[in-house]
Amino acid sequence: MSIIGSIIAGIIVGIIARLVLPGRQAIGWVMTIVLGILGAIIGWFLAGALGVESTSGVDWIRWILSVIVAAILIVGYERFTARKGVSH
């Protein structure tokens, strides 16, 4: 995945991850994009490790795994910053 592709995928994955999470997340858009990028990269590597092959169409399994990973990262970030008392 290229750097530009990672950023674009991260934006999409981060936004979708926030949409599937219940309630309102106390997290800014920049951090959403950063965690979305991490989720996309980890999700794509995880899919590869599970044997998901690249296709000529949309790799739904890779995208779904990326969104799940990003959602977990967003929840983890919120819990970590809430314990630390970091203001958003």
Biopython code that builds the backbone (N, CA, C, O; Angstrom):
import numpy as np
from Bio.PDB.StructureBuilder import StructureBuilder

atoms = [
    (1, "MET", "N", (0.857, -1.171, 0.000)),
    (1, "MET", "CA", (0.000, 0.000, 0.000)),
    (1, "MET", "C", (0.905, 1.236, 0.000)),
    (1, "MET", "O", (1.847, 1.313, 0.788)),
    (2, "SER", "N", (0.626, 2.193, -0.870)),
    (2, "SER", "CA", (1.424, 3.406, -0.942)),
    (2, "SER", "C", (1.057, 4.352, 0.205)),
    (2, "SER", "O", (0.056, 4.148, 0.893)),
    (3, "ILE", "N", (1.867, 5.374, 0.398)),
    (3, "ILE", "CA", (1.599, 6.332, 1.479)),
    (3, "ILE", "C", (0.293, 7.079, 1.218)),
    (3, "ILE", "O", (-0.524, 7.236, 2.124)),
    (4, "ILE", "N", (0.096, 7.536, -0.013)),
    (4, "ILE", "CA", (-1.152, 8.241, -0.350)),
    (4, "ILE", "C", (-2.341, 7.294, -0.198)),
    (4, "ILE", "O", (-3.384, 7.681, 0.329)),
    (5, "GLY", "N", (-2.184, 6.064, -0.658)),
    (5, "GLY", "CA", (-3.244, 5.060, -0.517)),
    (5, "GLY", "C", (-3.559, 4.780, 0.938)),
    (5, "GLY", "O", (-4.720, 4.599, 1.306)),
    (6, "SER", "N", (-2.510, 4.743, 1.776)),
    (6, "SER", "CA", (-2.707, 4.516, 3.216)),
    (6, "SER", "C", (-3.482, 5.658, 3.848)),
    (6, "SER", "O", (-4.355, 5.428, 4.685)),
    (7, "ILE", "N", (-3.173, 6.876, 3.460)),
    (7, "ILE", "CA", (-3.873, 8.037, 4.019)),
    (7, "ILE", "C", (-5.341, 8.032, 3.594)),
    (7, "ILE", "O", (-6.230, 8.253, 4.416)),
    (8, "ILE", "N", (-5.589, 7.779, 2.313)),
    (8, "ILE", "CA", (-6.970, 7.753, 1.834)),
    (8, "ILE", "C", (-7.745, 6.609, 2.487)),
    (8, "ILE", "O", (-8.875, 6.796, 2.938)),
    (9, "ALA", "N", (-7.131, 5.421, 2.536)),
    (9, "ALA", "CA", (-7.781, 4.284, 3.191)),
    (9, "ALA", "C", (-8.010, 4.581, 4.664)),
    (9, "ALA", "O", (-9.051, 4.225, 5.215)),
    (10, "GLY", "N", (-7.037, 5.237, 5.312)),
    (10, "GLY", "CA", (-7.173, 5.571, 6.731)),
    (10, "GLY", "C", (-8.311, 6.528, 7.001)),
    (10, "GLY", "O", (-9.016, 6.395, 8.001)),
    (11, "ILE", "N", (-8.495, 7.488, 6.119)),
    (11, "ILE", "CA", (-9.621, 8.423, 6.276)),
    (11, "ILE", "C", (-10.939, 7.658, 6.189)),
    (11, "ILE", "O", (-11.824, 7.825, 7.029)),
    (12, "ILE", "N", (-11.055, 6.823, 5.167)),
    (12, "ILE", "CA", (-12.292, 6.060, 4.973)),
    (12, "ILE", "C", (-12.519, 5.099, 6.131)),
    (12, "ILE", "O", (-13.616, 5.042, 6.687)),
    (13, "VAL", "N", (-11.490, 4.348, 6.495)),
    (13, "VAL", "CA", (-11.610, 3.360, 7.573)),
    (13, "VAL", "C", (-11.916, 4.040, 8.900)),
    (13, "VAL", "O", (-12.771, 3.567, 9.649)),
    (14, "GLY", "N", (-11.232, 5.143, 9.206)),
    (14, "GLY", "CA", (-11.467, 5.861, 10.467)),
    (14, "GLY", "C", (-12.885, 6.386, 10.572)),
    (14, "GLY", "O", (-13.511, 6.282, 11.627)),
    (15, "ILE", "N", (-13.398, 6.949, 9.485)),
    (15, "ILE", "CA", (-14.767, 7.475, 9.500)),
    (15, "ILE", "C", (-15.775, 6.344, 9.665)),
    (15, "ILE", "O", (-16.708, 6.458, 10.461)),
    (16, "ILE", "N", (-15.596, 5.254, 8.920)),
    (16, "ILE", "CA", (-16.524, 4.125, 9.035)),
    (16, "ILE", "C", (-16.458, 3.529, 10.439)),
    (16, "ILE", "O", (-17.489, 3.181, 11.014)),
    (17, "ALA", "N", (-15.251, 3.410, 10.995)),
    (17, "ALA", "CA", (-15.102, 2.855, 12.345)),
    (17, "ALA", "C", (-15.860, 3.704, 13.366)),
    (17, "ALA", "O", (-16.506, 3.166, 14.265)),
    (18, "ARG", "N", (-15.782, 5.023, 13.227)),
    (18, "ARG", "CA", (-16.520, 5.884, 14.155)),
    (18, "ARG", "C", (-18.025, 5.756, 13.964)),
    (18, "ARG", "O", (-18.787, 5.848, 14.926)),
    (19, "LEU", "N", (-18.451, 5.544, 12.724)),
    (19, "LEU", "CA", (-19.881, 5.405, 12.456)),
    (19, "LEU", "C", (-20.460, 4.110, 13.020)),
    (19, "LEU", "O", (-21.617, 4.086, 13.439)),
    (20, "VAL", "N", (-19.676, 3.039, 13.036)),
    (20, "VAL", "CA", (-20.191, 1.762, 13.543)),
    (20, "VAL", "C", (-20.124, 1.669, 15.064)),
    (20, "VAL", "O", (-20.800, 0.830, 15.660)),
    (21, "LEU", "N", (-19.324, 2.513, 15.696)),
    (21, "LEU", "CA", (-19.260, 2.512, 17.153)),
    (21, "LEU", "C", (-20.490, 3.222, 17.728)),
    (21, "LEU", "O", (-20.888, 4.277, 17.233)),
    (22, "PRO", "N", (-21.090, 2.640, 18.773)),
    (22, "PRO", "CA", (-22.260, 3.291, 19.361)),
    (22, "PRO", "C", (-21.879, 4.551, 20.133)),
    (22, "PRO", "O", (-20.782, 4.653, 20.680)),
    (23, "GLY", "N", (-22.786, 5.486, 20.166)),
    (23, "GLY", "CA", (-22.569, 6.710, 20.932)),
    (23, "GLY", "C", (-21.631, 7.672, 20.233)),
    (23, "GLY", "O", (-21.273, 7.506, 19.067)),
    (24, "ARG", "N", (-21.253, 8.672, 20.985)),
    (24, "ARG", "CA", (-20.390, 9.725, 20.457)),
    (24, "ARG", "C", (-18.987, 9.516, 21.004)),
    (24, "ARG", "O", (-18.809, 9.297, 22.202)),
    (25, "GLN", "N", (-17.994, 9.582, 20.130)),
    (25, "GLN", "CA", (-16.614, 9.401, 20.551)),
    (25, "GLN", "C", (-15.964, 10.765, 20.803)),
    (25, "GLN", "O", (-16.093, 11.699, 20.012)),
    (26, "ALA", "N", (-15.268, 10.841, 21.925)),
    (26, "ALA", "CA", (-14.565, 12.078, 22.279)),
    (26, "ALA", "C", (-13.159, 12.024, 21.695)),
    (26, "ALA", "O", (-12.174, 11.889, 22.420)),
    (27, "ILE", "N", (-13.087, 12.133, 20.369)),
    (27, "ILE", "CA", (-11.814, 12.016, 19.669)),
    (27, "ILE", "C", (-11.862, 12.947, 18.464)),
    (27, "ILE", "O", (-12.884, 13.044, 17.784)),
    (28, "GLY", "N", (-10.763, 13.623, 18.209)),
    (28, "GLY", "CA", (-10.714, 14.571, 17.099)),
    (28, "GLY", "C", (-10.549, 13.886, 15.753)),
    (28, "GLY", "O", (-10.257, 12.692, 15.672)),
    (29, "TRP", "N", (-10.741, 14.670, 14.698)),
    (29, "TRP", "CA", (-10.651, 14.122, 13.351)),
    (29, "TRP", "C", (-9.240, 13.710, 12.976)),
    (29, "TRP", "O", (-9.053, 12.722, 12.266)),
    (30, "VAL", "N", (-8.252, 14.447, 13.436)),
    (30, "VAL", "CA", (-6.863, 14.089, 13.117)),
    (30, "VAL", "C", (-6.522, 12.730, 13.722)),
    (30, "VAL", "O", (-5.921, 11.884, 13.060)),
    (31, "MET", "N", (-6.905, 12.523, 14.975)),
    (31, "MET", "CA", (-6.640, 11.237, 15.616)),
    (31, "MET", "C", (-7.471, 10.136, 14.977)),
    (31, "MET", "O", (-7.018, 8.995, 14.893)),
    (32, "THR", "N", (-8.679, 10.455, 14.524)),
    (32, "THR", "CA", (-9.493, 9.483, 13.801)),
    (32, "THR", "C", (-8.760, 9.009, 12.547)),
    (32, "THR", "O", (-8.730, 7.816, 12.249)),
    (33, "ILE", "N", (-8.170, 9.954, 11.819)),
    (33, "ILE", "CA", (-7.436, 9.607, 10.599)),
    (33, "ILE", "C", (-6.187, 8.802, 10.927)),
    (33, "ILE", "O", (-5.887, 7.819, 10.249)),
    (34, "VAL", "N", (-5.457, 9.207, 11.957)),
    (34, "VAL", "CA", (-4.241, 8.484, 12.347)),
    (34, "VAL", "C", (-4.584, 7.047, 12.742)),
    (34, "VAL", "O", (-3.930, 6.104, 12.297)),
    (35, "LEU", "N", (-5.613, 6.883, 13.581)),
    (35, "LEU", "CA", (-6.014, 5.540, 13.997)),
    (35, "LEU", "C", (-6.624, 4.761, 12.834)),
    (35, "LEU", "O", (-6.500, 3.537, 12.775)),
    (36, "GLY", "N", (-7.276, 5.455, 11.918)),
    (36, "GLY", "CA", (-7.788, 4.811, 10.713)),
    (36, "GLY", "C", (-6.660, 4.287, 9.833)),
    (36, "GLY", "O", (-6.755, 3.189, 9.284)),
    (37, "ILE", "N", (-5.594, 5.072, 9.700)),
    (37, "ILE", "CA", (-4.431, 4.630, 8.923)),
    (37, "ILE", "C", (-3.804, 3.396, 9.572)),
    (37, "ILE", "O", (-3.494, 2.416, 8.895)),
    (38, "LEU", "N", (-3.623, 3.457, 10.887)),
    (38, "LEU", "CA", (-3.072, 2.296, 11.600)),
    (38, "LEU", "C", (-3.987, 1.081, 11.450)),
    (38, "LEU", "O", (-3.516, -0.034, 11.222)),
    (39, "GLY", "N", (-5.290, 1.302, 11.579)),
    (39, "GLY", "CA", (-6.250, 0.210, 11.421)),
    (39, "GLY", "C", (-6.199, -0.388, 10.029)),
    (39, "GLY", "O", (-6.266, -1.607, 9.870)),
    (40, "ALA", "N", (-6.080, 0.465, 9.015)),
    (40, "ALA", "CA", (-6.008, -0.019, 7.636)),
    (40, "ALA", "C", (-4.747, -0.840, 7.413)),
    (40, "ALA", "O", (-4.804, -1.917, 6.820)),
    (41, "ILE", "N", (-3.620, -0.344, 7.878)),
    (41, "ILE", "CA", (-2.349, -1.061, 7.690)),
    (41, "ILE", "C", (-2.368, -2.393, 8.441)),
    (41, "ILE", "O", (-2.013, -3.429, 7.878)),
    (42, "ILE", "N", (-2.781, -2.367, 9.709)),
    (42, "ILE", "CA", (-2.826, -3.601, 10.498)),
    (42, "ILE", "C", (-3.850, -4.571, 9.910)),
    (42, "ILE", "O", (-3.584, -5.769, 9.815)),
    (43, "GLY", "N", (-5.008, -4.065, 9.519)),
    (43, "GLY", "CA", (-6.048, -4.913, 8.931)),
    (43, "GLY", "C", (-5.595, -5.586, 7.653)),
    (43, "GLY", "O", (-5.895, -6.759, 7.428)),
    (44, "TRP", "N", (-4.869, -4.852, 6.807)),
    (44, "TRP", "CA", (-4.387, -5.422, 5.546)),
    (44, "TRP", "C", (-3.327, -6.485, 5.818)),
    (44, "TRP", "O", (-3.325, -7.531, 5.168)),
    (45, "PHE", "N", (-2.423, -6.233, 6.770)),
    (45, "PHE", "CA", (-1.425, -7.244, 7.107)),
    (45, "PHE", "C", (-2.074, -8.469, 7.747)),
    (45, "PHE", "O", (-1.685, -9.602, 7.463)),
    (46, "LEU", "N", (-3.057, -8.242, 8.606)),
    (46, "LEU", "CA", (-3.777, -9.336, 9.253)),
    (46, "LEU", "C", (-4.497, -10.190, 8.218)),
    (46, "LEU", "O", (-4.461, -11.418, 8.297)),
    (47, "ALA", "N", (-5.141, -9.562, 7.262)),
    (47, "ALA", "CA", (-5.830, -10.294, 6.197)),
    (47, "ALA", "C", (-4.830, -11.123, 5.393)),
    (47, "ALA", "O", (-5.105, -12.273, 5.050)),
    (48, "GLY", "N", (-3.683, -10.545, 5.098)),
    (48, "GLY", "CA", (-2.645, -11.286, 4.385)),
    (48, "GLY", "C", (-2.157, -12.484, 5.177)),
    (48, "GLY", "O", (-1.927, -13.557, 4.619)),
    (49, "ALA", "N", (-1.998, -12.295, 6.494)),
    (49, "ALA", "CA", (-1.553, -13.390, 7.352)),
    (49, "ALA", "C", (-2.594, -14.502, 7.426)),
    (49, "ALA", "O", (-2.249, -15.667, 7.625)),
    (50, "LEU", "N", (-3.864, -14.144, 7.268)),
    (50, "LEU", "CA", (-4.941, -15.127, 7.284)),
    (50, "LEU", "C", (-5.136, -15.788, 5.923)),
    (50, "LEU", "O", (-5.994, -16.658, 5.775)),
    (51, "GLY", "N", (-4.351, -15.384, 4.935)),
    (51, "GLY", "CA", (-4.408, -15.999, 3.628)),
    (51, "GLY", "C", (-5.364, -15.352, 2.649)),
    (51, "GLY", "O", (-5.677, -15.948, 1.618)),
    (52, "VAL", "N", (-5.836, -14.154, 2.938)),
    (52, "VAL", "CA", (-6.725, -13.455, 2.021)),
    (52, "VAL", "C", (-5.903, -12.974, 0.838)),
    (52, "VAL", "O", (-4.933, -12.236, 1.009)),
    (53, "GLU", "N", (-6.285, -13.386, -0.346)),
    (53, "GLU", "CA", (-5.569, -13.018, -1.562)),
    (53, "GLU", "C", (-6.128, -11.715, -2.125)),
    (53, "GLU", "O", (-7.305, -11.407, -1.938)),
    (54, "SER", "N", (-5.294, -10.962, -2.804)),
    (54, "SER", "CA", (-5.759, -9.756, -3.489)),
    (54, "SER", "C", (-6.620, -10.167, -4.672)),
    (54, "SER", "O", (-6.334, -11.152, -5.353)),
    (55, "THR", "N", (-7.659, -9.413, -4.903)),
    (55, "THR", "CA", (-8.553, -9.696, -6.020)),
    (55, "THR", "C", (-8.588, -8.497, -6.954)),
    (55, "THR", "O", (-8.078, -7.424, -6.630)),
    (56, "SER", "N", (-9.191, -8.692, -8.109)),
    (56, "SER", "CA", (-9.311, -7.571, -9.038)),
    (56, "SER", "C", (-10.429, -6.625, -8.613)),
    (56, "SER", "O", (-10.495, -5.489, -9.085)),
    (57, "GLY", "N", (-11.295, -7.081, -7.737)),
    (57, "GLY", "CA", (-12.393, -6.250, -7.240)),
    (57, "GLY", "C", (-12.075, -5.701, -5.867)),
    (57, "GLY", "O", (-10.909, -5.549, -5.503)),
    (58, "VAL", "N", (-13.107, -5.407, -5.111)),
    (58, "VAL", "CA", (-12.959, -4.879, -3.758)),
    (58, "VAL", "C", (-12.643, -6.038, -2.813)),
    (58, "VAL", "O", (-13.338, -7.054, -2.815)),
    (59, "ASP", "N", (-11.609, -5.882, -2.019)),
    (59, "ASP", "CA", (-11.252, -6.885, -1.016)),
    (59, "ASP", "C", (-12.051, -6.624, 0.256)),
    (59, "ASP", "O", (-11.548, -6.005, 1.194)),
    (60, "TRP", "N", (-13.284, -7.092, 0.286)),
    (60, "TRP", "CA", (-14.188, -6.798, 1.402)),
    (60, "TRP", "C", (-13.643, -7.276, 2.734)),
    (60, "TRP", "O", (-13.787, -6.589, 3.746)),
    (61, "ILE", "N", (-13.020, -8.442, 2.747)),
    (61, "ILE", "CA", (-12.491, -8.977, 4.005)),
    (61, "ILE", "C", (-11.412, -8.051, 4.555)),
    (61, "ILE", "O", (-11.376, -7.789, 5.757)),
    (62, "ARG", "N", (-10.539, -7.556, 3.692)),
    (62, "ARG", "CA", (-9.493, -6.620, 4.140)),
    (62, "ARG", "C", (-10.107, -5.345, 4.705)),
    (62, "ARG", "O", (-9.670, -4.855, 5.746)),
    (63, "TRP", "N", (-11.117, -4.803, 4.025)),
    (63, "TRP", "CA", (-11.757, -3.572, 4.492)),
    (63, "TRP", "C", (-12.477, -3.801, 5.820)),
    (63, "TRP", "O", (-12.385, -2.971, 6.724)),
    (64, "ILE", "N", (-13.186, -4.910, 5.941)),
    (64, "ILE", "CA", (-13.910, -5.198, 7.182)),
    (64, "ILE", "C", (-12.936, -5.368, 8.340)),
    (64, "ILE", "O", (-13.159, -4.825, 9.422)),
    (65, "LEU", "N", (-11.857, -6.116, 8.122)),
    (65, "LEU", "CA", (-10.848, -6.272, 9.171)),
    (65, "LEU", "C", (-10.228, -4.927, 9.541)),
    (65, "LEU", "O", (-9.975, -4.665, 10.717)),
    (66, "SER", "N", (-9.985, -4.082, 8.557)),
    (66, "SER", "CA", (-9.402, -2.757, 8.819)),
    (66, "SER", "C", (-10.328, -1.908, 9.684)),
    (66, "SER", "O", (-9.871, -1.237, 10.609)),
    (67, "VAL", "N", (-11.621, -1.934, 9.390)),
    (67, "VAL", "CA", (-12.593, -1.160, 10.171)),
    (67, "VAL", "C", (-12.665, -1.701, 11.596)),
    (67, "VAL", "O", (-12.720, -0.927, 12.552)),
    (68, "ILE", "N", (-12.664, -3.021, 11.742)),
    (68, "ILE", "CA", (-12.707, -3.620, 13.085)),
    (68, "ILE", "C", (-11.479, -3.211, 13.890)),
    (68, "ILE", "O", (-11.596, -2.822, 15.052)),
    (69, "VAL", "N", (-10.301, -3.299, 13.274)),
    (69, "VAL", "CA", (-9.063, -2.919, 13.969)),
    (69, "VAL", "C", (-9.095, -1.434, 14.334)),
    (69, "VAL", "O", (-8.721, -1.067, 15.448)),
    (70, "ALA", "N", (-9.534, -0.581, 13.414)),
    (70, "ALA", "CA", (-9.607, 0.857, 13.696)),
    (70, "ALA", "C", (-10.596, 1.144, 14.825)),
    (70, "ALA", "O", (-10.325, 1.991, 15.677)),
    (71, "ALA", "N", (-11.731, 0.456, 14.845)),
    (71, "ALA", "CA", (-12.711, 0.651, 15.921)),
    (71, "ALA", "C", (-12.108, 0.254, 17.268)),
    (71, "ALA", "O", (-12.307, 0.942, 18.270)),
    (72, "ILE", "N", (-11.377, -0.848, 17.286)),
    (72, "ILE", "CA", (-10.709, -1.273, 18.524)),
    (72, "ILE", "C", (-9.676, -0.231, 18.952)),
    (72, "ILE", "O", (-9.568, 0.086, 20.137)),
    (73, "LEU", "N", (-8.923, 0.298, 18.002)),
    (73, "LEU", "CA", (-7.928, 1.331, 18.328)),
    (73, "LEU", "C", (-8.593, 2.597, 18.860)),
    (73, "LEU", "O", (-8.076, 3.218, 19.789)),
    (74, "ILE", "N", (-9.732, 2.989, 18.287)),
    (74, "ILE", "CA", (-10.443, 4.188, 18.745)),
    (74, "ILE", "C", (-10.947, 3.991, 20.169)),
    (74, "ILE", "O", (-10.788, 4.875, 21.011)),
    (75, "VAL", "N", (-11.551, 2.842, 20.443)),
    (75, "VAL", "CA", (-12.037, 2.559, 21.800)),
    (75, "VAL", "C", (-10.865, 2.527, 22.777)),
    (75, "VAL", "O", (-10.951, 3.083, 23.873)),
    (76, "GLY", "N", (-9.772, 1.878, 22.381)),
    (76, "GLY", "CA", (-8.589, 1.821, 23.241)),
    (76, "GLY", "C", (-8.013, 3.196, 23.509)),
    (76, "GLY", "O", (-7.622, 3.502, 24.636)),
    (77, "TYR", "N", (-7.959, 4.029, 22.476)),
    (77, "TYR", "CA", (-7.446, 5.395, 22.638)),
    (77, "TYR", "C", (-8.330, 6.194, 23.596)),
    (77, "TYR", "O", (-7.826, 6.909, 24.463)),
    (78, "GLU", "N", (-9.634, 6.072, 23.437)),
    (78, "GLU", "CA", (-10.552, 6.796, 24.326)),
    (78, "GLU", "C", (-10.386, 6.356, 25.776)),
    (78, "GLU", "O", (-10.354, 7.188, 26.683)),
    (79, "ARG", "N", (-10.285, 5.070, 25.989)),
    (79, "ARG", "CA", (-10.124, 4.565, 27.365)),
    (79, "ARG", "C", (-8.783, 4.981, 27.954)),
    (79, "ARG", "O", (-8.702, 5.319, 29.135)),
    (80, "PHE", "N", (-7.730, 4.958, 27.140)),
    (80, "PHE", "CA", (-6.405, 5.345, 27.603)),
    (80, "PHE", "C", (-6.370, 6.822, 27.982)),
    (80, "PHE", "O", (-5.838, 7.182, 29.032)),
    (81, "THR", "N", (-6.934, 7.673, 27.135)),
    (81, "THR", "CA", (-6.919, 9.108, 27.422)),
    (81, "THR", "C", (-7.868, 9.476, 28.551)),
    (81, "THR", "O", (-7.637, 10.458, 29.257)),
    (82, "ALA", "N", (-8.935, 8.700, 28.732)),
    (82, "ALA", "CA", (-9.862, 8.972, 29.842)),
    (82, "ALA", "C", (-9.191, 8.671, 31.175)),
    (82, "ALA", "O", (-9.399, 9.396, 32.148)),
    (83, "ARG", "N", (-8.387, 7.612, 31.235)),
    (83, "ARG", "CA", (-7.678, 7.267, 32.464)),
    (83, "ARG", "C", (-6.604, 8.279, 32.793)),
    (83, "ARG", "O", (-6.365, 8.594, 33.958)),
    (84, "LYS", "N", (-5.963, 8.782, 31.764)),
    (84, "LYS", "CA", (-4.882, 9.744, 31.961)),
    (84, "LYS", "C", (-5.405, 11.136, 32.281)),
    (84, "LYS", "O", (-4.660, 11.996, 32.750)),
    (85, "GLY", "N", (-6.698, 11.355, 32.023)),
    (85, "GLY", "CA", (-7.262, 12.675, 32.261)),
    (85, "GLY", "C", (-6.902, 13.675, 31.196)),
    (85, "GLY", "O", (-6.915, 14.881, 31.446)),
    (86, "VAL", "N", (-6.582, 13.200, 30.013)),
    (86, "VAL", "CA", (-6.228, 14.088, 28.911)),
    (86, "VAL", "C", (-7.492, 14.739, 28.372)),
    (86, "VAL", "O", (-8.484, 14.063, 28.101)),
    (87, "SER", "N", (-7.447, 16.049, 28.220)),
    (87, "SER", "CA", (-8.600, 16.738, 27.670)),
    (87, "SER", "C", (-8.509, 16.721, 26.155)),
    (87, "SER", "O", (-7.412, 16.756, 25.596)),
    (88, "HIS", "N", (-9.665, 16.668, 25.481)),
    (88, "HIS", "CA", (-9.694, 16.573, 24.019)),
    (88, "HIS", "C", (-9.908, 17.923, 23.437)),
    (88, "HIS", "O", (-9.965, 18.067, 22.216)),
]
sb = StructureBuilder()
sb.init_structure("model")
sb.init_model(0)
sb.init_chain("A")
sb.init_seg("    ")
for serial, (resi, resn, name, xyz) in enumerate(atoms, 1):
    if name == "N":
        sb.init_residue(resn, " ", resi, " ")
    sb.init_atom(name, np.array(xyz, "f"), 0.0, 1.0, " ", f" {name:<3s}", serial, name[0])
structure = sb.get_structure()
